[in-house]
Structure formats: C-alpha cells, structure tokens
Amino acid sequence: MKVRRKTRQSRSHAVAWALIIAVAAVAFLTFRAVSSVYAVMNEWTEDLPEINSESFNFAEDSYMYAADGTTLLAKFQLEKRDPVELSQVSPYAVKGTVDVEDVRFYEHNGVDIPGIIRALVNNLRGGPLEGASTITQQLVRNTALSEEAFDISLKRKVREAELALDLEKRYSKEEILNMYLNTINYGDGCYGIQAAAVNYFQVNAADLTLAQAATLVGIPQSPTAFNPKVNPENCIDRRNQVLERMLAAGDITQAEHDAAVAEELALNPAPDEPSQGIYAYPYFTSFVRDSLMAEDNKFNCSYADLFEGGLKIYTTLDVDMQNKAEEACRDQYDTMDEGMDAALVAVDPRDGHVKALVGGNDFYADQWNIAVQGGRPSGSTFKVFTLTAAIEQGISPKTAIDCSNPVTLSTGQTINNFGMADYGKRSLADATAISSNTGYYRLADRLGANAVIEMAHRMGIKSELSPYPIITLGTENVTPLEMAEAYSTLATGGIHRDYVIITRIENKNGDVLYEATDTANRVLDEKVAGAVTEVLRGVFEKSYATAYGSGPWNGQPVAGKTGTGVDFRDHWLVGYCPQLCCAAWLGNRDYSSTSEYLTANSLWHEFMSMALEDSEIIDFPEVDEPEYNDDEEEMDDGEEEGVSADEVAAEIAGFSPGSLTEGDVEGMYTDYEMHISYQFSSEYPDGTVISMSFDRDSGVVNVVVSQGEDPAKKAEEGGGGESGEGES
C-alpha cells in the first residue's frame, strides 16, 4: 500500500512540475515575443518627426502686387486653404465632425482602444468596414506623417499612434480639433473648412447652415466620391448619414434632422480661380513669376516658397502706365493685318523699374512673351551701339562718312540703303537720322565688330552676339526689355542700371526677404552719352529723319532710333527722355514679312504721349562735347570738305524748278539741316523739286517736293470718277 501511495505522489509531483515548466515556458515565450514586439516598435518609432509648431505650418498662398501695393496681380497656391479659429466655425460643423469621425474624441488620449476593438469586431462579423483612427491620428497622418499617409502597414499605424499620444500631451482637445478642421481634405483642392465653405457655398465657415455643414463633414471620408460638384447624389446620401449620426449623438433635434434632410444640395460654387493664378497683366505677371522660379534667381525663392510660403511680392508695375501701354497696342492692332503682334516695354531710367510690359496680343494663345523671350532682329536700333563706340573713340558726329550705295563685301554680297538710296557722303549725325546702312556698315568695319559688341554689353544687352560688322544693322536677336535697358543708359547720361521688376518680398510674418538695391554703374562718360543723345534727338527732330514728328504730344524732348528687319519682318522704335525709356516692336511671330510701309512710330508715339501727358517737361542736361580726333585717316571731316553758306546760297539762287528730284537733294548739303515738305502740283511731276530756299541764320535748307496733281481736283474735273494714291 505504501508503495502505491509513493507512486501516486511521485506522479502528482511530476504533473505539477510539468505544469510549472509549461507555464514558465509560455511566460518565457510570451516575454520573448513581447520583448521582440517592443523592440520592433521601438525601432519603428526611433525616427519620428518632432512635434512642434512647425509641424502644423500649412501651405499658405503667396500674393503678387503692382507698385501701388494694392492691385493684385496674382495669387499662387498649392491648395485652397484659409485657416480660421475654432470660434469662426459653425457649431454644426464642429459637432458633426466629432460625431462622424471620432465620437469618443473627448474621452481618449489620442488612441481609442475601445474604438479599435469595436471596429475590429464589426469588421470580423462582416459589417460595413470601419476605421479606428481618431481625429488626433488623422491630424498626425495629414501633417507630420503626410509622406507616409498612403502606406497601409502596421508600422505606419504604430508611428501614427505614438505621435497621436504625444500630440494629446502637448495640445488641448480644442486646439487639436481646430488644427484638424484647418487641414482635412474637403475635395476640389480645398483643405480646411473655411476654404470648403467658400468654394462650395460662398459663405464663411461660421455661417454654415446645418445642411451645409453636414455636406462638408461628409466629404473627407472620400473627397472624390462625395464631391458635391462631381457626385451630387452620393454627396446627399453621405450628408444624410452625417445627419443621422448627429441625431443619434443628441447634437440636433428630430425636427432639425428632418428639415435638413429635406433640403436640396443648393450649391453656390465660387468662381474658378484665374488661369495660373494670374489676375491681371499676364505678360508682366508671368515674367515675374518665372523670374522667381528660375534656378539662378537672385531672390532666393524656390517653387515651394512661392506656392506654399505665404509670400507678399511687390513689383514695379505702374498700373496706369500699363493700361496706357495696352491701349496703345490695341489701337495699333486696329491698323495692322490680323495675326500680327506688338510688344512694348517701358523703363524708368532713374531706377531701372519696369513700369509697363506687353509681350503680344494674347498671352493665353501660346504664352510666348515677345518682350522678354527669344529676341528678335533689332534692325537699325542696334546702330546706337556703333554710334556710341564711334563717339567714344573720338569720331565727331560732324565727321562725314561714306553713305553711297551699295557696299559690296568680299563674299560678293551687297549691303544697301533702304530703297537703294545713294546718300553720298553724310555727316555721322545725318547718317543716323536717315539710317544709312552702308554708312554704318563701313563705320562698324572700321571700329571692329568687337568694339560694337563690347559697347552693347556694357550698356545692357545680355544676349550673345556674333563678331561681324554686319551686326550694326541689327541682325542679332535681342529682346525689347534688353533694348529698353540699354537705351536707358543714355537717358541717365551714361549710368547703367539693371532692370528691376520686384522691389520687395516679405514672408508670411512680414519679414523682408528681398529688397531691390540701386545697381547704378557708370559705363559711359557723360560727355559721350550727351553727344549720342544729341545725335539721336535728330531722329525725331530733323524733317528727313525716320521718326520725325513722332515725339510726345506735350513737347517733351526725346531721343532714339528706329529699326526695320530684313524683308520687313520686324519694326522697332526705341526712344527715351530723362524720365522714361520705351522700346516698341511690331511684326509676326512666325517671322513672315510685313508691309514695307509699316513702322513702330505710331505705337511708340501714342504710348509716350499718354504716359507723359501729365508730366513736367524735363530737358536733357547740357554737357560739354567730348574730345574728338583732329586727324581722320579713313573719314573726312564734314566741315573741312563741306560747302560754305555763301556757296549754298548761290547754288540755291540758281536753282531751276523741276530740275532735281527728291533723291538728288537728299545727298546735298550734308553740313546743313534740310527740311523737306510736299505739295500737290499739276505743273511738276511727282517727286521733283518745286522750290528750294536757304535760311542763313538757322542753317536750314528748305525744300518743297511735288506730289503731282491733286487727285481730288482731278476727280472733280473728270466728273467724279474714282481716284486713289498709294502711300510711300
């Protein structure tokens, strides 16, 4: 018996030890498992972003303004977002959000364990899929962990939960709910309740009705599926579900519920934002935007800064002057063939500010900005750099240069004056006024193309230029903005300034990130600049010059140069006075030919007249002449070779009407100013000289040229038949 008892006792002890060992093994394995899980979770949460105020700095719109500081040119936004305080949100929207997204929001500490269990049981039973993310977790996912938002993994959920717990320790429930309502996606590019309220109903978030609030509260679950603009029926169903939740939570009455369910969707969508966020003057505004985003921009601005940083960008655009520029261009279009374009840039030489800029007829047609992109052959406006280089090297404007036609190059190619005119020898000043191609080619050949290029770059041309004398005829592409900047160097008496389009940039806190500084740099002696200006005034003031009569209405003295491209593809006038410089261009974008009678004179004249109409007249400063060379090896001085006043008077006294043509007299008396006028005459053929006179005091030769018989008189005598005269 004792033996059996001992056997039973030994067996009992064995079972007990086995159980103890089993429990210990399970505990050990559990410990190992828990330790392993804990280690993995620690590893997953090692590199969590730090939660601070910067974590919830949402993308903010940037605004661009004209020089007046109030005219909005553009708004750059990555998202439609307009943060508000919780007190500025309708209580319906606040309560509805909690009822739908996180009914236990005010009870948990960032992670809702009962909610997780409830959702798990529901999902295992096959019910409608439920999530278990709290409002706090969703906020973390949409901000601090936005780059992981679409990573459906346990790791992301663990990281999200850890940050949510941390967030609840740092912020109150009201602060967290406020941040959530300002960040959640409400579809249609809207982030935040205020942006959504304005976008869908054109009301503030504070003024949302129950039905409107429930509509918005329902969208975040699926911003596309429940977008009221795209899927209104789905949106209404979802809205009614929200109303059911609010009723069940006791936040609305049955009567409120029923009335809201019965309402139509009643959207009142806000107007679409303008294309590319540009509100006004797209040629100028897009140029500033592109300059801000350029890789080598001097504004230290990135794409993210512009579209997310809440910048305020203040530009140089003068709204009144811009409107006048656009009006002048519209008037010009009325006189040209359909499809042609005009471009215009106006710069204040005193500070380099771009006051107006037009780059074509329709920015949205192809978004190519002629004023600043690509460049066009500048024609004879480029002669100004040859002229300036010549005067700087001591060649007097009175020096006679060979303007005979043509110039034959070693290649056999010929260069001709406009209309094949043979001007003979003309002073450099007169060669400029009549824009002699042959005279200027010979001059550039003598100076050397590199001297011309160096002068162009010194004065403000940025484009690369080919080192051949023919460059003086404007064969290279430059932009109207470059030409306006370069000519401004003459308007300031030889001080070059880089063009300025932005005066100041502020961040969202009002701190100044960029402020334009004066880049004034003397590149020409004021005597040289003054002498060049005096020559270029003749382009407007001499009766035979290419821009005669194109000065502003108010009598403001101006100086400048016209230009015409090969085959009449481009037409230019660049001119200036001390307070404003303007480059005007006409032509076809496809480089096709235009009328040989077209000029940019009218466009330039109209704009400058309007721009200066209320301005005080400012004379060019008087400066001494620069020193000129006494000995000209290849060019003769006009005063030494010219005829005396007595000889001119004697020759004109012996003039016989009809014996000379207009072409004949254009090459005569190069040392004197010649005024040519026209009148109808039945006695002398068209183009012949009717009379000549000489005013000794002013040194002006007056010439009257016949236009042939008056067509109106001829028609009257002929019984009213049709008549017509072509323009030349």
Disulfide bonds with the S-S distance in Angstrom:
none
